[in-house]
Amino acid sequence: MAVCHDFIITSVFAILLTPLGNALAADLYAGVDKNHAFKVRGFVGSVNTILAPVLSGFVIYYLSRQQILFLCLSVALLSLYAFSTIKLPKVSTNTADTHAVNVLKVLLFNPIERIMATVSAVANFSVTPILAYVIPYKISQEFSLPVLYVGISEGFFGLGMIMGSAWLLAVFNHYLGKHHTVAVSTVLFALGIVMTALSQNVAVLVVSMFVLGLVVVMFNINSTAIRCTATPKALTQSFEFVFLAVCIIPIPLGVMATTWALSGGYLLWLYMATAVIVLLLSGVIYFHQQIKQVYRLTADKLPNFYQRQYPKLYVGVDTAQP
């Protein structure tokens, strides 16, 4: 029970760190185009996806409990020291009171971020059960393969994330533009989840994992860079918390639906229906004029764009912020 409680506590803090990291990334990056800051953050997160299971398995196998605790404490202290060396930007204390701004209302009535939150929520509904549940089930029950192939399949998900954040995102953005890249990534996501459900061998499953990892990071980096830059700085952190909370809600629903689908043999139908929803959202993203507008803005025009575009949603937020 104590281990369960510890896991819940660490998971909560991990959730808290995500919006904080996204909010600080743009401030700590000195360049004008903040998209580069989120590419670096996405790349590091992608490396963690691959290295974390490998290192954890090595540590658990070779080290004792006391050695693991000492290692965790040492790494935590090293992280604290590294953080203390960061030169944080000066924050203006002359800001307007933003407590009256309802960030949930901002999310619900900002048409751009409402659509992006919906896409992310549907993605979490599908991807989290796939990684945690569908892959092990297919490897052990359908393909009758050893657990090593679970690591290989999930490793290709991480590899897709690395290649997307380190290289392919820049290629897509350069030749297609950010707007088309976000729309294409949702189409490829629909393809990836259908491939996962249809996979009859590990090769197809590995390819589908690579595609999902690639498009998830491409969508997340582009959309996060827009959201954290176009949102007024006074609301960035609180808005990220609300956005993340909304996107997390479908995860348990996805796990329950996937459990029902696997037990009843309906996984293909469930993911086909999910794919149709994602394709419809892709069409909305592609044809939505305001999404086109914000994703085609140059880096110098993007800061505080939402406040200029939807002034009634941001009443009470300091307009003097850069």
C-alpha positions in Angstrom: 0.0 0.0 0.0 2.9 2.3 0.9 4.4 1.7 -2.6 1.1 2.5 -4.2 0.9 5.8 -2.3 4.4 6.7 -3.2 3.7 6.0 -6.9 0.6 8.2 -6.7 2.5 11.0 -5.1 5.4 10.9 -7.6 2.8 10.7 -10.5 1.1 13.9 -9.2 4.4 15.7 -9.0 5.3 14.5 -12.5 2.0 15.9 -13.8 2.7 19.2 -12.0 6.2 19.5 -13.6 4.9 19.2 -17.2 3.0 22.5 -17.4 5.7 24.2 -15.3 8.4 23.0 -17.8 6.3 24.2 -20.8 5.7 27.6 -19.2 9.4 28.1 -18.4 10.8 26.8 -21.7 9.8 29.9 -23.7 11.2 32.2 -21.0 14.6 30.4 -20.7 15.1 30.3 -24.5 16.9 33.4 -25.7 15.9 33.2 -29.4 12.9 34.8 -31.0 11.4 31.6 -32.4 10.2 29.8 -29.3 9.5 26.6 -31.3 13.2 25.7 -30.9 12.9 25.7 -27.1 10.0 23.2 -27.3 11.9 21.0 -29.8 14.8 20.7 -27.3 12.3 19.9 -24.5 10.5 17.4 -26.8 13.8 15.7 -27.7 14.9 15.3 -24.1 11.5 13.8 -23.3 11.8 11.5 -26.2 15.2 10.2 -25.1 13.7 9.6 -21.6 11.0 7.4 -23.2 13.7 5.0 -24.5 16.4 5.3 -21.9 14.2 5.2 -18.7 12.9 1.6 -19.1 16.4 0.4 -20.1 18.2 2.1 -17.2 15.5 1.2 -14.7 15.8 -2.5 -15.6 19.5 -2.4 -15.3 19.4 -0.6 -11.9 16.7 -2.9 -10.4 18.6 -6.0 -11.6 22.1 -5.1 -10.4 21.6 -2.8 -7.4 20.2 -3.3 -3.9 17.4 -1.3 -2.4 19.8 0.8 -0.4 21.9 1.5 -3.5 18.9 2.4 -5.5 17.7 4.9 -2.8 21.2 6.4 -2.7 21.3 6.7 -6.5 17.8 8.4 -6.5 19.0 10.9 -3.8 22.2 11.6 -5.7 20.4 12.2 -9.0 17.9 14.5 -7.2 20.7 16.5 -5.7 22.5 16.7 -9.0 19.2 17.9 -10.7 18.8 20.5 -7.9 22.4 21.8 -8.5 21.9 21.9 -12.3 18.7 23.9 -11.8 20.4 26.3 -9.5 22.9 27.2 -12.3 20.1 28.3 -14.6 19.9 32.1 -15.1 16.3 32.8 -14.7 14.8 35.9 -16.4 13.7 38.8 -14.3 9.9 38.8 -13.7 8.1 42.0 -13.5 6.3 42.6 -10.3 4.0 45.2 -11.8 1.4 42.9 -13.2 -2.4 43.1 -13.1 -4.4 40.9 -10.8 -5.4 37.8 -12.9 -7.1 35.8 -10.2 -10.5 36.7 -11.7 -9.6 35.2 -15.0 -11.2 31.7 -15.4 -8.7 29.7 -17.3 -11.1 26.9 -17.8 -13.5 29.4 -19.5 -10.5 30.6 -21.6 -9.9 27.0 -22.8 -13.6 26.3 -23.5 -14.1 29.6 -25.4 -10.8 29.8 -27.2 -11.7 28.0 -30.4 -8.1 27.2 -31.3 -7.1 25.6 -28.0 -10.4 23.9 -27.6 -9.8 21.9 -30.8 -6.2 21.2 -29.8 -7.3 20.0 -26.3 -9.8 17.7 -28.0 -7.2 16.2 -30.2 -4.8 15.7 -27.3 -7.6 14.1 -25.2 -8.5 11.6 -27.9 -4.8 10.8 -28.3 -4.4 10.1 -24.6 -7.6 8.0 -24.8 -5.8 5.8 -27.4 -2.0 6.0 -26.8 -1.9 5.4 -23.1 -3.8 2.1 -23.2 -1.9 1.0 -26.3 1.5 1.4 -24.5 0.4 0.1 -21.2 -2.1 -2.6 -22.2 -2.5 -3.4 -25.9 1.2 -4.0 -26.7 1.8 -6.5 -23.9 -1.5 -8.2 -24.7 -0.7 -8.6 -28.4 2.9 -9.7 -27.8 2.0 -12.4 -25.2 -1.5 -13.5 -26.3 -1.7 -13.0 -30.0 1.9 -13.3 -31.2 3.2 -15.6 -28.4 6.5 -13.8 -28.2 8.7 -13.2 -25.1 8.5 -9.9 -23.2 11.6 -8.7 -24.9 9.4 -7.7 -27.9 7.3 -5.5 -25.6 10.4 -3.4 -25.0 11.3 -3.4 -28.7 7.8 -2.2 -29.7 7.7 0.6 -27.1 11.3 1.4 -28.0 10.2 2.1 -31.5 7.6 4.5 -30.1 10.4 6.3 -28.4 12.6 6.2 -31.5 9.7 7.8 -33.5 9.6 10.6 -30.9 13.4 11.2 -31.1 13.4 11.3 -34.9 10.4 13.6 -34.9 11.8 16.1 -32.4 15.4 16.0 -33.6 14.9 16.0 -37.4 11.6 15.2 -39.1 9.6 18.0 -37.4 11.9 20.6 -38.9 11.6 18.9 -42.4 7.8 18.8 -42.2 7.6 22.4 -40.9 9.9 23.6 -43.6 8.2 21.9 -46.6 4.6 21.8 -45.4 4.4 24.7 -42.8 3.3 24.3 -39.2 -0.4 24.4 -40.0 -0.2 21.6 -42.6 2.2 19.6 -40.4 -0.3 19.6 -37.5 -3.1 18.5 -39.8 -1.0 15.8 -41.4 0.2 14.5 -38.0 -3.5 13.9 -36.9 -4.1 12.0 -40.1 -1.0 9.8 -39.5 -2.1 9.3 -35.9 -5.4 7.9 -37.1 -3.4 5.6 -39.5 -1.2 4.5 -36.6 -3.9 3.4 -34.2 -5.7 1.5 -37.0 -2.4 -0.3 -37.9 -2.0 -1.2 -34.2 -5.5 -2.8 -34.1 -5.0 -4.6 -37.4 -1.4 -5.8 -36.7 -1.1 -9.6 -37.1 2.6 -9.7 -36.5 5.3 -7.8 -34.5 6.7 -6.1 -37.6 3.4 -4.2 -38.3 3.1 -3.4 -34.6 6.6 -1.9 -34.5 5.9 0.3 -37.5 2.6 1.5 -36.0 4.5 2.4 -32.8 7.1 4.3 -34.7 4.4 6.3 -36.6 2.5 7.0 -33.3 5.7 8.2 -31.6 6.6 10.4 -34.5 3.3 12.1 -35.0 2.6 12.6 -31.2 5.8 14.5 -30.7 5.3 16.5 -33.9 1.8 17.6 -32.9 2.8 18.3 -29.3 5.8 20.4 -30.1 4.0 22.6 -32.6 0.9 23.0 -30.6 2.7 23.6 -27.3 4.9 26.2 -28.8 1.9 28.1 -30.2 -0.1 27.8 -26.9 2.7 28.9 -24.6 3.7 31.8 -26.8 0.3 33.1 -27.8 -1.1 32.9 -24.3 -0.4 35.9 -22.1 2.6 35.2 -19.8 0.5 35.8 -16.7 -1.7 32.9 -17.6 0.7 30.5 -19.2 1.3 28.2 -16.2 -2.3 28.1 -15.0 -3.6 27.6 -18.6 -1.1 24.7 -19.0 -2.4 23.1 -15.8 -6.0 23.3 -17.0 -5.1 22.1 -20.5 -3.2 19.1 -19.2 -6.0 18.2 -16.7 -8.6 18.2 -19.5 -6.3 16.0 -21.7 -5.7 13.5 -18.8 -9.4 12.9 -18.0 -9.9 10.5 -21.0 -7.0 8.1 -20.0 -9.0 6.0 -17.5 -11.9 6.0 -19.9 -9.6 4.7 -22.6 -8.3 2.0 -20.4 -11.8 0.8 -19.5 -12.9 0.9 -23.2 -9.8 -0.9 -24.3 -10.3 -3.6 -21.6 -13.9 -4.1 -22.8 -12.8 -4.1 -26.5 -10.0 -6.7 -26.0 -12.2 -9.0 -23.9 -15.0 -8.8 -26.5 -12.9 -8.8 -29.6 -13.9 -5.2 -30.5 -10.5 -3.5 -30.5 -10.5 -2.9 -34.3 -14.0 -1.3 -34.1 -13.1 0.8 -31.1 -9.9 2.2 -32.8 -11.7 2.6 -36.2 -14.2 4.8 -34.5 -11.4 6.7 -32.8 -9.6 7.1 -36.1 -12.8 8.5 -37.7 -13.0 11.1 -34.9 -9.4 12.0 -35.3 -9.8 12.4 -39.1 -12.8 14.7 -38.5 -10.6 16.8 -36.2 -7.9 16.8 -38.8 -10.4 18.3 -41.3 -11.4 20.9 -38.7 -7.7 21.9 -38.1 -7.0 22.0 -41.9 -10.0 24.3 -42.8 -10.3 26.4 -39.6 -9.4 29.9 -40.6 -8.2 31.1 -37.2 -6.0 28.0 -36.7 -4.5 28.8 -40.1 -3.9 32.3 -39.0 -2.1 31.6 -35.8 0.1 28.8 -37.2 1.2 31.0 -40.0 2.3 33.9 -37.8 6.0 34.8 -37.7 7.8 34.4 -34.4 7.7 38.1 -33.6 3.9 38.4 -34.1 3.0 35.3 -32.0 3.5 36.6 -28.4 0.1 37.6 -26.8 -1.8 36.8 -30.0 -4.7 35.2 -28.1 -5.1 38.4 -26.0 -5.3 40.5 -29.2 -7.5 38.0 -31.0 -10.0 37.3 -28.1 -9.7 40.3 -25.8 -13.0 39.5 -23.9 -11.5 36.2 -22.7 -8.5 37.9 -21.2 -10.0 40.8 -19.3 -7.9 41.7 -16.3 -4.6 40.3 -17.8 -1.7 42.8 -18.0 -1.6 44.0 -21.6 1.9 45.5 -21.1 3.6 42.1 -21.1 5.9 41.3 -24.0 
